Amino acid sequence: MWRGKARALLAVGLGMALEALACWLIGRLGRSSSWWWQWQRPPPSPVREVLFFPSRVTCVESLLAGEEAEEATPCACLLPHGESALGRLLARVLSARRSLDLCVFAFSNPQLGRAVCLLHQRGVQVRVVTDTDYMALKGSRIGELRRAGIQVRHDQDSGYMHHKFAIIDKKMLLTGSLNWTTQAIQNNRENLLVVEDRDCVNLFLAEFERIWEDYNPAHYTFFLKEEQQVQKKDKTFPQTKLQLK
C-alpha cells in the first residue's frame, strides 16, 4: 500500500515540476514575443486580389513618404484621401523587401516611378525590361530609373516587348492589361491580378529570366544582316530601332 502512495506522490510531484517548467519557459519567452505568436497563429492566406481601372484620383503621398518619414503629417493637398486602385497598386509594389522584376511595355506614371526608385534606395534589387520605342517617348520614366542606377534592358526586335507584369520578392505576381502609364491608370478600362501562387510565379520568373538574357546588351547586333549588306553596297547607315534610346 505504501508503494501505491509513493507512486501517487511521485506522479503529483512530477506534474508540479513540469507545470513549473512550463511557466518558467513562458515567462522567459513572453507571450508578446514574435516566436510565441508565430507558433500560435496559422500562416497567412496567400494573396488573391483584382484591381480594376480607371482609378479614383486620390492623394498617395503618405505611401510614397516611405519608412524614412520621421512622423506622419497630414497632407495639405486638395486631392481626396482614401483607398484607390492606384494606391493599392503602390502599396503592393512598395511591399517588396528583396527584389522587384518588372516587365512592362510603357512606363510613364510618376508615382510608380517614385515607388520603384524608393525601392532601389532601400536596397531592393530592381530589374526592368521595357520596349525600345516606348521608352524614348516624352514622359517615360525609364531615363529616371537609369539615372538612379536601376538596371534596365530593352528589346532589339521588330515586334513590341508587350508584356505587362511584375514579380515581387519572387513570390507575388502582378499581371494584367495595365500599362504603368497615367493614361491607363486614370482613363482606361484596365485590370490587374495580384496573386501569390507558386506555380504561376515560377512560370513568369522563367519568362523574365529568358527575356533578361535575350536582351543582354552583349548580344546586341546593332544592324540586321540585311541592313549590313545594304550598308556595304551604298555605305549608308540605316536607321535602327536602337537609335531611339
C-alpha positions in Angstrom: 0.0 0.0 0.0 2.8 2.4 0.8 4.2 1.7 -2.6 1.0 2.9 -4.2 1.1 6.1 -2.1 4.7 6.7 -3.1 3.9 6.3 -6.7 0.9 8.8 -6.4 3.1 11.3 -4.6 5.8 10.9 -7.3 3.3 11.5 -10.0 2.0 14.6 -8.3 5.5 15.9 -7.8 6.4 15.2 -11.4 3.3 17.0 -12.6 4.0 20.1 -10.5 7.6 20.1 -11.7 6.5 20.0 -15.4 4.0 22.8 -14.7 6.6 24.9 -13.1 9.0 24.3 -16.0 6.3 25.3 -18.5 5.5 28.5 -16.5 9.2 29.4 -16.5 9.6 28.8 -20.2 6.5 31.0 -20.9 7.9 33.7 -18.7 11.3 33.6 -20.4 9.8 33.7 -23.9 7.0 36.1 -23.2 3.6 35.9 -24.8 4.3 39.1 -26.7 7.4 37.7 -28.4 7.2 37.1 -32.2 8.2 33.5 -31.7 5.2 32.8 -29.4 2.7 34.4 -31.7 4.1 32.8 -34.9 3.8 29.4 -33.1 0.2 30.2 -32.1 -1.1 31.8 -35.3 -1.8 29.9 -38.6 0.2 31.0 -41.6 -1.4 33.9 -43.6 -3.6 33.1 -46.6 -1.9 33.7 -50.0 -2.8 37.0 -51.6 -5.5 37.0 -54.3 -6.7 40.4 -55.4 -8.0 42.0 -58.6 -7.7 45.7 -59.3 -9.8 47.5 -61.9 -9.1 50.8 -63.5 -9.6 53.7 -64.2 -8.5 54.5 -60.7 -10.3 57.0 -58.4 -8.0 60.0 -58.1 -6.6 60.2 -54.5 -3.6 61.5 -52.7 -0.9 58.9 -52.4 1.8 60.9 -50.7 1.5 59.0 -47.4 2.5 55.9 -49.3 5.4 57.5 -51.1 6.7 59.2 -47.9 8.2 55.8 -47.1 9.5 54.4 -43.9 12.1 57.2 -43.7 9.5 59.7 -42.7 10.1 60.7 -39.1 6.4 61.3 -38.3 3.1 61.1 -40.1 1.9 64.6 -41.0 -1.4 65.3 -42.7 -1.1 66.1 -46.4 -2.1 69.6 -47.3 -3.1 68.9 -51.0 -6.6 69.3 -52.2 -6.9 65.7 -53.6 -9.4 63.4 -51.7 -7.8 60.9 -49.3 -8.8 57.3 -49.2 -8.5 54.0 -51.0 -8.0 53.8 -54.7 -6.7 51.2 -57.3 -3.5 53.2 -57.8 -3.0 53.4 -54.0 -3.4 49.6 -53.7 -1.0 49.0 -56.6 1.6 51.3 -55.0 1.2 49.5 -51.6 1.8 46.2 -53.3 4.9 47.5 -55.1 6.3 49.1 -52.0 5.9 45.9 -50.1 8.9 44.5 -51.8 11.8 43.7 -49.5 14.3 41.8 -51.6 13.5 42.1 -55.3 11.3 43.6 -58.0 11.4 42.2 -61.5 9.3 44.5 -63.8 8.5 43.7 -67.4 6.3 46.5 -68.8 5.6 47.9 -72.3 5.1 51.5 -71.3 6.1 53.2 -68.1 5.3 56.9 -67.6 3.4 57.2 -64.3 5.4 59.5 -62.0 4.0 57.9 -58.7 5.0 54.4 -59.8 8.4 55.8 -61.0 9.0 57.3 -57.5 8.0 54.0 -55.9 10.4 52.0 -57.9 13.2 54.5 -57.2 12.4 54.3 -53.5 12.7 50.5 -53.5 16.1 50.9 -55.1 17.2 53.4 -52.4 16.1 50.8 -49.8 18.5 48.2 -51.3 15.8 46.2 -53.1 17.2 44.5 -56.2 15.2 46.1 -59.1 15.4 44.9 -62.7 13.3 46.4 -65.5 12.6 45.2 -69.0 10.8 47.5 -71.4 10.1 48.3 -75.1 12.7 50.2 -77.1 10.2 52.5 -78.9 8.1 53.5 -75.9 11.0 54.1 -73.5 12.1 57.0 -75.7 8.7 58.8 -75.7 8.2 62.1 -73.8 7.2 61.4 -70.2 8.8 58.0 -70.0 10.3 57.2 -66.5 13.0 54.9 -67.9 15.6 57.6 -68.1 14.9 58.5 -64.5 15.3 54.8 -63.4 18.6 54.5 -65.2 19.9 57.7 -63.7 19.0 56.3 -60.3 21.3 53.3 -61.0 18.5 50.8 -61.8 19.2 48.0 -64.3 17.1 48.4 -67.5 17.1 46.3 -70.6 15.1 46.7 -73.8 14.4 44.7 -76.9 16.1 44.8 -80.3 13.3 43.1 -82.2 11.0 44.4 -84.9 8.0 43.5 -82.7 7.0 45.1 -79.4 8.0 43.9 -75.9 4.3 43.9 -75.0 4.4 42.1 -71.6 2.9 43.8 -68.5 3.8 42.0 -65.3 5.9 42.4 -62.1 7.2 39.9 -59.6 7.7 41.0 -56.0 10.2 39.1 -53.8 9.9 36.1 -56.3 6.6 35.1 -54.6 3.9 37.7 -55.7 2.8 38.2 -59.3 1.1 41.4 -60.7 -0.2 40.9 -64.2 -3.0 42.1 -66.5 -3.8 44.6 -69.2 -2.4 47.6 -67.3 0.5 49.6 -68.6 2.3 51.7 -66.0 1.1 55.0 -67.5 -1.1 57.8 -66.2 -3.4 57.4 -69.2 -4.0 53.7 -68.4 -4.4 54.3 -64.7 -6.8 57.3 -64.8 -8.7 56.9 -68.1 -8.6 53.3 -69.4 -10.7 50.3 -68.6 -7.9 48.0 -67.3 -7.3 45.1 -65.0 -4.5 43.9 -62.8 -4.4 40.5 -61.0 -2.3 40.2 -57.8 -1.7 36.7 -56.7 0.7 34.6 -54.6 0.7 31.3 -56.5 4.0 29.4 -56.6 3.3 27.7 -60.0 2.2 30.9 -61.7 5.1 32.9 -60.2 7.6 30.4 -61.3 6.4 30.4 -64.9 6.6 34.2 -65.1 10.0 34.2 -63.3 11.3 31.8 -66.0 9.9 34.1 -68.8 11.5 37.1 -67.2 14.9 35.4 -66.9 14.7 34.3 -70.5 13.9 37.9 -71.7 16.5 39.3 -69.4 19.2 37.1 -71.0 17.9 37.7 -74.6 18.1 41.5 -74.0 21.6 41.4 -72.6 23.4 44.3 -74.3 26.3 41.9 -75.0 24.0 40.2 -77.5 23.1 43.3 -79.5 24.0 43.3 -83.1 23.0 46.9 -83.8 22.4 46.1 -87.5 20.5 43.2 -89.0 22.2 41.0 -91.6 20.1 42.5 -94.5 21.0 46.1 -93.3 24.6 45.2 -93.1 24.6 44.1 -96.8 22.9 47.3 -97.8 25.4 49.3 -95.8 28.3 47.6 -97.7 26.7 48.5 -101.0 25.8 52.2 -100.6 27.9 53.0 -97.5 24.9 54.5 -95.7 24.0 54.0 -92.1 20.4 52.6 -91.8 18.0 53.7 -89.2 17.6 51.1 -86.5 15.2 50.8 -83.6 18.1 51.2 -81.1 18.7 54.8 -82.3 15.5 55.7 -80.4 17.1 55.1 -77.0 
